[in-house]
Amino acid sequence: MNVISATIITIGDELLIGQTIDTNSAFIGQELNKAGIWLKRRIAVGDVRDEILDALRAQSRDNDILIITGGLGPTADDITKPALREYFNAGVRIDDAALQNVHDIFSRFGRIPSEVNLKQAEVPDCCTVLPNRRGTAPGMWFEQDGVVYVSLPGVPHEMKGLITDSVLPKLLERFTLPAIAHRTALTAGKGESDLAAHIASFEAALPGWIKLAYLPSYGLVRLRLTGRGDDAGAVNAALDRHFAELKTLVGEWLVADTDSSLTGAVHAALKEAGKTVGTVESCTGGYLARLLTEPAGASAVFTGSVVAYANEVKMQVLGVPAETLQRHGAVSEETVRALVEGGLRVLGTDYVVATSGIMGPGGGTPEKPVGTIWIAVGDRERTETLLLNYRFDRARNMELTANTALNFLRKFVLKNGK
Amino acid sequence: MNVISATIITIGDELLIGQTIDTNSAFIGQELNKAGIWLKRRIAVGDVRDEILDALRAQSRDNDILIITGGLGPTADDITKPALREYFNAGVRIDDAALQNVHDIFSRFGRIPSEVNLKQAEVPDCCTVLPNRRGTAPGMWFEQDGVVYVSLPGVPHEMKGLITDSVLPKLLERFTLPAIAHRTALTAGKGESDLAAHIASFEAALPGWIKLAYLPSYGLVRLRLTGRGDDAGAVNAALDRHFAELKTLVGEWLVADTDSSLTGAVHAALKEAGKTVGTVESCTGGYLARLLTEPAGASAVFTGSVVAYANEVKMQVLGVPAETLQRHGAVSEETVRALVEGGLRVLGTDYVVATSGIMGPGGGTPEKPVGTIWIAVGDRERTETLLLNYRFDRARNMELTANTALNFLRKFVLKNGK
């Protein structure tokens, strides 16, 4: 089987001193992997001429493809372009399309590009320009001694746009890649190691050319089957068989049998039931609403929320009885039930999901330590509640609570949404 | 100046296929940088013997320190330890303290360690063990030909604990390090290239041992000065001088003269003024509330929000007149003003920030295309509004709107919060 290997070279001091977390490489790794390209290494170097040139020389020796990101900004510390000119021993040319793009982007804001901005259209004369519809720095495609070099801006949405619109299509055209296919199942509510134990014999029985990957994230685990081979038909047929078996094995925790988000699955369940949801949030502070409004077209299933961080808001906006708060506390089953009632009345939705808890680091007591969180989901007939006891930091408690609440809502809709 | 350079080698397939985002390297980079160690490169390789050995050989040539993370788990695909044994041509020994640690950790959960778990105490006989109080895989410290090799588990909180408790103290003892210091200014409302042009002469006049870095992110730009030298006093004195000049130059857009977040600056302004804020969100769908409740202790300045995604919620919960919505539309100055009024009444806060706009991809019209967004901030005396016209995708429109709204709020508080 024909293996095409790639290495990502990320350029920028900010990645070395830890000012920026490198999310670009994860995205590029995923996309190359899906396309059947083996990502061999990831290298990050600073804005240092020699470092960039050394990395290009060393990595071009045993890779077919080098993806270079970053250092294309208009400022003085961005030196990728001069380094590439030197490496390819190339001159400079102004790319008319790139120049027009700079003017277009600025005119959209009724502004005149400066000299510095216009320099973005200067490219090494040996490269093919990849148009960047999202920013002023164009992507650049080079070939030398059978190796493809792609230089992309480091701004995530610009890089992603270029990878999807230009780089992947051109790579698929340029190289003969093995047939590769994936099947992804999204599960919630069972930990990675428990899942692994549960499906150990399934995993052991997989043929060598089908790999199972666990992708855990805050209470969710994606299970991805990846099959490689020369015959696409055979690869897909085998994947379908094994994926069907996998889905039965994890059925109890299965959220979606596509690579969708948990929010996507919640939206699908609500659309299927033709129902709407609102959120009433204390400890999640609007995060559930934020997640539910992330996908386009959210207004079809989501109408609104009340973030009741302070008790006054719980009482005055949602009519939670002062007595409930006094007797049981804001973090209690009684209070989240009252929050659901209030939300159904105030927001007028079919369902309401409510949260109240102690995310930390402060606010814990011996009876209710940090990580004590109540969740409730209800409609006009019934309300179900769930008590969580986490012992993590604020950020992790927040992520886990949000995913658990959304999955609790999803199950409630599937059960009662008929 | 004595420059000590380090490279991070991260081991694990999951980092190459994009299953996990490499947050460890960012943390290690920050810590090394603070200590005055120059992080030269970051390399990520898969769980492949030859790749690991090649990386160790190549990187030991021009580095003083190699920090190796990952691949120390008990499962079959974790091959860092055998690779290190081979590299150092070392035998195996059982480390008693590490073995005791495995037993202690398991007994804490009332469990018996398996053979596999106990193997975690096996280490190459040429290493110094760095105790891991947070997990079963010990850290390992090697020295060969004047180069220090540190191998750490990839689990973030275990790695962090080892870096802080053992690795940094030992490195500071082992090497004489130059003084390094940073000054960071957070700016909002002016693009990277405009800022660069505005401070070009300042940047040109900086001495060679002080670097200026631009770190842009959705309408914000961090400007970081980094100074290196042998005399900490001199470095800091010079940085203070240049940083003071920089702050004056960018004063108009200066949000914070520390490396804080925009949310942090908003919280600081509200605490300073002794005031509270609530949000009323249509198009931002709870994102402002989410950001304002991210930091610990948010309840001191944030009391609650109404996410009024649907017009019914705007009318029924916030009392926006149906006529206002009919005549001017939900995305209009009149509506965001009414949202602020309603919010002040319903949430009872000192300030309310409101948003209404079209984030896309759907919902645009010729008069109000996608990216048309109204923001309003008000207290009981006055309300100020701002019209945005973005032409980006939903995610970027959302990030830019959120940062712009938070900064608009911050300025309003500074102006009227006396």
Chai-1 contact restraints between the chains, C-beta under 6 A:
chainA,res_idxA,chainB,res_idxB,connection_type,confidence,min_distance_angstrom,max_distance_angstrom,comment,restraint_id
A,D13,B,A213,contact,1.0,0.0,6.0,A-B,restraint_1
A,E14,B,L215,contact,1.0,0.0,6.0,A-B,restraint_2
A,L16,B,G29,contact,1.0,0.0,6.0,A-B,restraint_3
A,L16,B,L39,contact,1.0,0.0,6.0,A-B,restraint_4
A,I17,B,G29,contact,1.0,0.0,6.0,A-B,restraint_5
A,I17,B,N33,contact,1.0,0.0,6.0,A-B,restraint_6
A,G18,B,A26,contact,1.0,0.0,6.0,A-B,restraint_7
A,G18,B,G29,contact,1.0,0.0,6.0,A-B,restraint_8
A,G18,B,Q30,contact,1.0,0.0,6.0,A-B,restraint_9
A,Q19,B,L215,contact,1.0,0.0,6.0,A-B,restraint_10
A,I21,B,T23,contact,1.0,0.0,6.0,A-B,restraint_11
A,I21,B,A26,contact,1.0,0.0,6.0,A-B,restraint_12
A,D22,B,D22,contact,1.0,0.0,6.0,A-B,restraint_13
A,T23,B,I21,contact,1.0,0.0,6.0,A-B,restraint_14
A,A26,B,G18,contact,1.0,0.0,6.0,A-B,restraint_15
A,A26,B,I21,contact,1.0,0.0,6.0,A-B,restraint_16
A,G29,B,L16,contact,1.0,0.0,6.0,A-B,restraint_17
A,G29,B,I17,contact,1.0,0.0,6.0,A-B,restraint_18
A,G29,B,G18,contact,1.0,0.0,6.0,A-B,restraint_19
A,Q30,B,G18,contact,1.0,0.0,6.0,A-B,restraint_20
A,N33,B,I17,contact,1.0,0.0,6.0,A-B,restraint_21
A,L39,B,L16,contact,1.0,0.0,6.0,A-B,restraint_22
A,R41,B,V45,contact,1.0,0.0,6.0,A-B,restraint_23
A,R42,B,A44,contact,1.0,0.0,6.0,A-B,restraint_24
A,I43,B,I43,contact,1.0,0.0,6.0,A-B,restraint_25
A,A44,B,R42,contact,1.0,0.0,6.0,A-B,restraint_26
A,V45,B,R41,contact,1.0,0.0,6.0,A-B,restraint_27
A,P74,B,S193,contact,1.0,0.0,6.0,A-B,restraint_28
A,T75,B,A196,contact,1.0,0.0,6.0,A-B,restraint_29
A,T75,B,Y214,contact,1.0,0.0,6.0,A-B,restraint_30
A,D77,B,A213,contact,1.0,0.0,6.0,A-B,restraint_31
A,R108,B,R391,contact,1.0,0.0,6.0,A-B,restraint_32
A,S114,B,A197,contact,1.0,0.0,6.0,A-B,restraint_33
A,V116,B,S193,contact,1.0,0.0,6.0,A-B,restraint_34
A,V116,B,A197,contact,1.0,0.0,6.0,A-B,restraint_35
A,N117,B,S193,contact,1.0,0.0,6.0,A-B,restraint_36
A,H157,B,R396,contact,1.0,0.0,6.0,A-B,restraint_37
A,L215,B,Q19,contact,1.0,0.0,6.0,A-B,restraint_38
A,G285,B,A289,contact,1.0,0.0,6.0,A-B,restraint_39
A,G285,B,T293,contact,1.0,0.0,6.0,A-B,restraint_40
A,G286,B,G286,contact,1.0,0.0,6.0,A-B,restraint_41
A,G286,B,A289,contact,1.0,0.0,6.0,A-B,restraint_42
A,G286,B,R290,contact,1.0,0.0,6.0,A-B,restraint_43
A,G286,B,S305,contact,1.0,0.0,6.0,A-B,restraint_44
A,Y287,B,R290,contact,1.0,0.0,6.0,A-B,restraint_45
A,A289,B,G285,contact,1.0,0.0,6.0,A-B,restraint_46
A,A289,B,G286,contact,1.0,0.0,6.0,A-B,restraint_47
A,A289,B,V307,contact,1.0,0.0,6.0,A-B,restraint_48
A,R290,B,G286,contact,1.0,0.0,6.0,A-B,restraint_49
A,R290,B,Y287,contact,1.0,0.0,6.0,A-B,restraint_50
A,R290,B,R290,contact,1.0,0.0,6.0,A-B,restraint_51
A,T293,B,G285,contact,1.0,0.0,6.0,A-B,restraint_52
A,A296,B,P361,contact,1.0,0.0,6.0,A-B,restraint_53
A,A296,B,R394,contact,1.0,0.0,6.0,A-B,restraint_54
A,S299,B,Y309,contact,1.0,0.0,6.0,A-B,restraint_55
A,F302,B,Y309,contact,1.0,0.0,6.0,A-B,restraint_56
A,T303,B,Y309,contact,1.0,0.0,6.0,A-B,restraint_57
A,T303,B,A310,contact,1.0,0.0,6.0,A-B,restraint_58
A,T303,B,V313,contact,1.0,0.0,6.0,A-B,restraint_59
A,G304,B,V307,contact,1.0,0.0,6.0,A-B,restraint_60
A,G304,B,A308,contact,1.0,0.0,6.0,A-B,restraint_61
A,G304,B,Y309,contact,1.0,0.0,6.0,A-B,restraint_62
A,G304,B,A310,contact,1.0,0.0,6.0,A-B,restraint_63
A,G304,B,V313,contact,1.0,0.0,6.0,A-B,restraint_64
A,S305,B,G286,contact,1.0,0.0,6.0,A-B,restraint_65
A,S305,B,V307,contact,1.0,0.0,6.0,A-B,restraint_66
A,V306,B,V306,contact,1.0,0.0,6.0,A-B,restraint_67
A,V307,B,A289,contact,1.0,0.0,6.0,A-B,restraint_68
A,V307,B,G304,contact,1.0,0.0,6.0,A-B,restraint_69
A,V307,B,S305,contact,1.0,0.0,6.0,A-B,restraint_70
A,A308,B,G304,contact,1.0,0.0,6.0,A-B,restraint_71
A,Y309,B,S299,contact,1.0,0.0,6.0,A-B,restraint_72
A,Y309,B,F302,contact,1.0,0.0,6.0,A-B,restraint_73
A,Y309,B,T303,contact,1.0,0.0,6.0,A-B,restraint_74
A,Y309,B,G304,contact,1.0,0.0,6.0,A-B,restraint_75
A,A310,B,T303,contact,1.0,0.0,6.0,A-B,restraint_76
A,A310,B,G304,contact,1.0,0.0,6.0,A-B,restraint_77
A,V313,B,T303,contact,1.0,0.0,6.0,A-B,restraint_78
A,V313,B,G304,contact,1.0,0.0,6.0,A-B,restraint_79
A,V317,B,V346,contact,1.0,0.0,6.0,A-B,restraint_80
A,V346,B,V317,contact,1.0,0.0,6.0,A-B,restraint_81
A,P361,B,A296,contact,1.0,0.0,6.0,A-B,restraint_82
A,R394,B,A296,contact,1.0,0.0,6.0,A-B,restraint_83
